Amino acid sequence: MTEPAAPDGVDNPQLALQRVLETLGQRFPDVDRTELEERVHATYNRLAAEATVDSHLVAVTEKQVTEDLRRTGETVHVRSEAEPSDSADL
């Protein structure tokens, strides 16, 4: 996941956080979407409040939320090569 970077970080952090939510939603399909949104935004806001440099806040947010979910026992869904892809239906 890459977003255009501005001198002060990501140009559109909300778009980048939306992509993080989509990624985490795929990795943790058993976690309620609202809970994911709350975790992602709370983590991002906490990190942003303490950061002196914000160019990696979105990536750090994704990593932190992933670690928190794993620590609480959530199962990570990893797509295997045996699973059909969405494009196979086209």
C-alpha positions in Angstrom: 0.0 0.0 0.0 1.5 3.3 -1.1 0.0 6.7 -1.1 1.5 9.8 -2.6 3.6 11.5 0.0 3.5 15.2 0.8 6.3 16.9 2.6 4.4 16.4 5.8 3.4 12.8 5.2 0.6 11.1 3.2 -1.5 13.4 1.0 -4.8 11.8 2.1 -4.5 9.9 5.4 -8.2 9.1 5.4 -8.0 7.3 2.1 -4.9 5.5 3.3 -6.7 4.5 6.5 -9.6 3.2 4.4 -7.2 1.0 2.6 -5.8 -0.2 5.9 -9.3 -1.1 7.0 -9.9 -3.1 3.8 -6.7 -5.0 4.2 -7.3 -5.7 7.9 -10.9 -6.7 7.1 -9.5 -9.4 4.7 -6.9 -10.6 7.2 -9.3 -10.6 10.1 -12.7 -11.5 8.6 -14.1 -12.5 12.0 -13.6 -9.0 13.5 -16.5 -6.7 13.3 -16.0 -3.9 10.8 -17.0 -1.2 13.3 -14.4 -2.6 15.8 -11.7 -2.5 13.1 -12.6 1.1 12.3 -12.5 2.2 15.9 -9.2 0.4 16.5 -7.6 1.9 13.3 -8.8 5.4 14.0 -8.0 5.4 17.7 -4.5 4.0 17.0 -3.8 6.5 14.2 -5.0 9.4 16.4 -2.9 8.3 19.4 0.2 7.9 17.2 -0.4 11.2 15.4 -0.8 13.0 18.7 2.7 11.8 19.8 4.5 11.9 16.5 7.1 14.5 15.4 7.2 12.9 11.9 4.1 11.6 10.3 5.3 10.1 7.1 4.9 6.5 8.3 1.9 6.9 10.6 -0.5 4.8 8.4 2.0 1.9 8.1 2.7 2.0 11.8 -1.0 2.1 12.5 -1.6 -1.0 10.4 1.2 -2.9 12.1 0.1 -1.8 15.6 -3.6 -2.8 15.0 -2.4 -6.2 13.5 -0.3 -6.9 16.5 -3.1 -5.9 18.9 -5.6 -8.2 17.2 -3.1 -11.1 17.2 -2.3 -10.5 20.9 -6.1 -10.7 21.7 -6.3 -14.0 20.0 -7.9 -13.0 16.7 -7.2 -15.5 13.8 -5.4 -14.1 10.8 -6.8 -15.3 7.5 -4.0 -15.8 5.0 -5.1 -16.4 1.4 -3.6 -19.5 0.0 -2.7 -20.2 -3.6 -5.4 -22.9 -3.7 -8.2 -20.4 -3.1 -9.9 -19.0 -6.2 -9.2 -15.4 -6.8 -12.0 -12.8 -7.4 -10.8 -12.4 -11.0 -11.3 -16.0 -11.8 -15.0 -15.4 -12.1 -14.6 -12.9 -14.9 
